[in-house]
Amino acid sequence: MLDRGRLTLKLHAFERSPQSELLKGKFLNMLLYSADLYARLNDTKEIWICDPISPAHTKLYESKGYTSQYDRQDRVTHLTMRLK
């Protein structure tokens, strides 16, 4: 979802199908590269990964350069990357 009012590209509910061995280990990089390219083409300032499904996924997204954002109960609500 591209939110033009705030210039944010929000990614919701993505994960690789376990049956697809062809893309094993490549899907996330392809998705994040595509999101980055789309965001830059639309002059977006931030990319969000919304509602990470587990702490392991949060750590994986952080390893790709995203920063965790927390709610008042110290739970990760989304991760962000600011584009330059």
N, C-alpha and C positions, 0 to 999 in steps of 0.2 A: 504494500500500500504506500503510495507516495502522498505525503501530506504537504501540499504546496504552501499552506499558510505558515508552517514552521520549517519548511524545507528539510523534511526528515523522511528517509526511506525506512519503513518498518517491515521487518521480516517476521512472519508468524508461521508457526507449525511446519517446520521443514525437518526432514530426516530421510536417510537413505533406506530404500527397501532392502531387507535382509536377503532377498532372493537374487539381487543383482551383484554377482561377484565381479563382473566386468568393471564396475565403477568403485570397487572396494578401495578405500583410502584416497579416493580422488574427488568424491562428490562434494564434500564441504569446500575444498579449494575452488572447484568449478563454480559452486553457488556463490561464494563470497566474491570471487573475481567478477562474475556477472553482475552481482548487486552493486559492486563498486563502480563498474563501468556504466551501468544504467544511472546510478546516482550522479556521477560526474556529468553525463550527457544532459541530465535534467537540472544541473546547477544546484544539487542538493548539498546541504551543509553537514548532515549527519546520517549515519546508518544505525539503526537499532535492531538488535536481535531480541525479540520479546518472549517472555515466559520460558526461560531455559528449562528443560525437563528434568535435569538432575545436576548436582554439584560437579560431577565429572564432565558434563557438557559445558558448564560454566567455565571450568578450568581450560577446556579445549578452546573455547571461544576467546578466552583471555590470552592463550598462547598465540592466537592469530592477531593480537593487537587491540582487542575490544576491552572496554573498561566496565566493570560491574557497577550497577546502580541499585541501591538498597531502599527498602521501605522502612517504616518506623519499627517493625519487628525484626529488622536486620536480615530480611530475605531478599534475594536478588530478584528484582522485577524485570529488568532488561539489561542488556549490555549495549554500550555505545561506541562508535568510532567517529571522530570528527574528521572531516575531509579538508584538505588544504587547497 
